[in-house]
Amino acid sequence: MIDAEPRDDQADRRVHLETALGNFDVDPCDVMRFPDGLPGFERSRQFVLLTSAGLAPLQCLHSIDERPASFLAIDPRLVLPRYRCILSDGDRTRLGVKDSSALLWLALVTMIDDNEATVNLRAPIVINPARMVGYQVLPYNSLYPLRYPLALE
């Protein structure tokens, strides 16, 4: 995750990023690779996860490629505490993990209007922070909806 405040020991290696959420200094170590991109955004393969106090608990998955794309995201367990998905052997192999305990799970948020949003719980973004690689997966036999209402307060 990227914080708005750079640490002094990393300030010289960071790349400045200007977004609709504000300005961020990105450390190259915080860049995640999405080898397949995301559906509809296959050319966007390098992303950072931006956080902002005014956005919490939402985060922004922001592409740093030539054609930037941004997605609001949230930990699906914050939306549905009993949320669980089982990854296929193929997904675990692509992510480079034997089990899913050390993975970061995100659900993409769609804003319908200023007061209404939904969360895609069926096809989460799964990131292996140890390898900084991620994929959007469609778990086998997922019972979760593509558009689960998100309560905005």
Secondary structure, DSSP 8 states (H G I E B T S, - for coil): -B-SS--TTTTTT-EEEEETTEEEEE-GGG-EE-TT-BTTBTT--EEEEE--TTTTT-EEEEE-SSS--EEEEE-HHHHSTT------HHHHHHHT-SSSTT-EEEEEEEEEETTEEEE--SS-EEEETTTTEEEE---TT--S-SSEEE---
